[in-house]
């Protein structure tokens, strides 16, 4: 399973491509008429989430598109930025590092509050083949950032480096890390970071086949409830060990102060649902998301009956059927892997 849709909004703003695919192939950066048309047709700089991207076989390289953006848009007003595909061939890690490019121009974006890097779908490139970079420099370069999203893979990286190193960021409120295989180091690194304002955390844990070797032991520091005191939403999603994750969450101190909990996109079965029902109370939640799951009708009903009368919105959409396999466990699958 893979990612099929591009982001439609970021930071409450509609995503607006700076250059559409066709324009990338026909635009002449040195043509004054083309530049004038681009400026005239652009929305207000702070009214949209700008997307900067190339595509496979594009005529313009990503650094050229970025320079054109800096030249034609008042980036001092840009509040939200989405980085899409940044190669004109297969992404293999030989391109100029996109995070380095962003950091080099950080002073041009004083109003930037929302950033998502690698809004790439499977039609462009499988998630597992998106070369990982260290996102720590982004947090250092953009001290006013409130939201950071990053999508990456490990399949083509024999010895992946750190995606995040322990750091401090005073204003980050939302962190989203999406992958089909999360290395064990990453949730530990998130827990080791000082994010005093962080209230929303989503981690896609993925599968072992694509580098997802994070276990519930690697989540322990996140779940103890002391590392990020402002946290109110926790997503531990897209995991092939979703039942184990659910059991760990059910006993976790952090649950008591959450408003929403997301265990969706994974292999959750009746076993995980029963662990949630037997664990710490969830009746204080506003929302429990378990879409894309493998619960039977009985377990799904018990969850609803236990939580919905107390006002909890329970999302049990996308009930899945296991593939034919020797055991139900082998037949369950995450929403995103390759």
Secondary structure by P-SEA (a helix, b strand, c coil): cccccccccccccccccccccccccccccccaaaaaaaaaacccccccbbbbbccccccccaaaaaaaaaaccccccccbbbbccccccccccccccaaaaaaaaccccccccbbbccccccccccccccccccaaaaaaacccccbbbbbbbccccccccccccbbbbccccbbbbbcccccaaaaaaaaacccccccbbbbbccccccccccccccccccccccccccccbbbbccccaaaaaaaaaaaccccccccbbbbccccccaaaaaaaaaccccccccccccccccccaaaaaaaaaacccccccccccccccccccccccccccccccc
